[in-house]
Amino acid sequence: MTPRLVTPAEAVESLRRKVHRKWATAVCADLGIGEPVTFSVPLRPGVSTGSAVARTGHAAWHEWHMRWREFADRCPTGVEIVRRPVSVQGVTDDYPATLVTSLDAAVALVSESGPPPVDIGRARALARSLRATGAVLSQATVRAAYQLADDDTEVLLSAVAWLRRNPDASAWTARQLAVPGMHTKWLDTHGTLLRDVAGRDVRNEVRSRPAVLHLTYVDPGHLASGRRRHDAWTTGDTHDVAYRPRIVLVVENRDSRLWFPPVRDTIVVEGSGKAAAALLANVPWIRAADHIAYWGDIDADGYAILDRFRAALAKPAPDDAPPKPVTSILMDATDLHTYARHGVNHDKSGRPLGPSATVLPHLTEAEATAYNTIATAGPTPFRRIEQEAIPLPNAATRLLAAFPEPHP
């Protein structure tokens, strides 16, 4: 250990860091959960003998000792300076060795030189409220709950109490839970914390919504029949699509689906982002198509959706339907350069688009080249080409090039 003399200011900053790491553990211990917690800082690590003092320098030792003597005179209640003997130049005396405090004293001490790491009164009140609702109390749950805004804290407490009164949540959807103050999307953000605090994951208990796919029929023969062009398919329902498609094209934007040009034996499905990958992969008539294609924005999200969709279809379906390959259109490195004039660097709200460090293992080499270009942390001309900017006839041409019509 390298000999070191810790000044009062350094000790206070070290104590601040310790309080930040351990305050939740200490709060739980105060409620009988876990072992009691004290906060301590060594004041002269490696300096316990006269020879060690000599190596640090007697002048430095004397100055350090005077600083701690001054600090002891104004030390807050509850802060203890533990002293241990050292023989210096033949004289043995007790010198500061360790700073020891309770949580309250530590918070009081560090508050003298800056904002406290925690509002200890609020933290304790929150822990008591959680315990009163029957919540799972731990340093992790207390710390996570403390980070919530006050309104969300009240919802969390209400949710835990509601779950104790309702051991079976299967009669509700996630957005129907009758928890006071809980808005319909609260679980989307705070569901994991509620699981940890309540000891059960209500997201796995609630009734699932049937998934609805919006699709457009683009087969010329079907369109000539005068039957409906746009349709919806709901999981668990009894109806079927108008015809068995040879090609299913998944697009991410509604305009691209609604006005896609005629292509024989094809159905265009509107995707719903990353969450739709597993859903689409398990739709029987999509799996049954001869070819499945994906076309999305040339941006980090578009490639992430493609990667997830391809990974989902690479696995057998629940009904044992075999894996299926997914071919992308208008999303490789050549397309990146062809449509570069449509590239943008800001989202719809005017915020700059950032890079992405996400590794996407299911992209082809050409797709990965394009992804790495727009997602790089370094300079790049643009980060997005929106799907709607590419003419739909070009997409239809590319789709037919990827999957030529079979000869009669």
Secondary structure, DSSP 4 states (H G I P E B T S, - for coil): -------HHHHHHHHHHHHHHHHHHHHHHHTTSSS---EEEESSTT--SHHHHHHH-HHHHHHHHHHHHHHHHTPPTTEEEEEEEEEETTEEEEEEEEEEE-HHHHHHHHHTTS--SS-HHHHHHHHHHHHHTT----HHHHHHHHTS-HHHHHHHHHHHHHHHH-S--TTS-TTT---TT--TTHHHHHHHHHHHHHTS-GGGTSPPPPPEEEEEE--HHHHHTT--SEEEEETT-S---SS--SEEEEESSHHHHHTPPP-TTEEEEE--STTHHHHHHT-HHHHTSSEEEEE--BSHHHHHHHHHHHHHHTS--TT-PPP---EESS-SHHHHHHTGGG-BSB-TTSPBP-------TT--HHHHHHHHHHH-SS--S-SBB-GGGS-HHHHHHHHHHHSPPPP-
